[in-house]
Amino acid sequence: MQIDSYIPVTKAKTMLLDVIRTINDSEDTIAITKNGIPTAVIMSMERYETMRETMAILGDKDMMEQIRRSGNELKENRKLVDLEDFL
């Protein structure tokens, strides 16, 4: 994930409403710094939920194995399975 901008914590406190508007309007990720060191990140809830879902998939060994197998099947031009056939 890319950090789009950095804001000192003292400035973030006075600009919180503007910071929230910025992340909702542009999907930016903003790092809050303390003494010049990034210590927190602010992002939209939508972006956060998407990131959590991605991390859950990446952390699921069975799901990742299935994705790898599917990728190999596509590379081998194998016929894809229609899930509707199984319902």
N, C-alpha and C positions, 0 to 999 in steps of 0.2 A: 504494500500500500504506500502510495506516495503522499508525503506531507506537502500541502499546497502553500501554507504560510505558517509563520511562527509569531506568536504574540506573547509579550511578557505578562506574567500573572497580574501585575498591577494595572496594566492597560486592559486586560481581559475583564477585570472586575468592573471597570467603568463602562466597558463596551459590550457587556454580555448580551443584551438584546440585539445589537447589531451583529455580533458574532453568530448568534442563532439564526438570524435572518440570512446571513451569508451562506451558512452551511445548508440551509433548506432550499435556497434559490439556486445554488451553483454546485451542490454536492461536493464542495471542498472538504478537505480534512485539515484541521488547524491544530497545530501543536502549541500548548501553553508552556512557556518557559519560566523557570525560577532560577535567578542568578545566571541566566544565559543557557541553562541546561533544560532540554525538553523533559517535562515531568508528567504531562497529561495530554490527551488528545480529545478533541471535540469533533464529532461527525454527525450527520443526520441519522435518525433512527433507522430509516430505510437502508442506508449504507451499512450500518452496524449489524442489522439483522441478516443482510445478504452475506456479510463477512462471517458471521457465526454459522450460517448454514453451510458455507463453503468449508469452514474449518471442521464441522461435524462430518461432512462427506470425506474430507481428506483423512480424518482420524478413524474412519470406519474401514478396517482391513478388507472385509468381505465386499463392500461396495467398491473400493478401489480395485480389487482383483476383477470384479465384474466389468468395470470400466476398461481396464487393460485388455481383458479378453475381447470385449466388443471392439476396441480399437484395432486389435490384431485381425479380427474377422473382417473389418472394413478394409484393412490393407490387403487382405487376401481375396477381396471381392466376393466373399461368401454371401449367400442369400440371407437377408435380415429376417428376423422373426417378427410377425405382427402379434402384439400382445392380445389383440382382440380374438385371435384364434384360441387363446387359452381361457377365455372368460365364458 
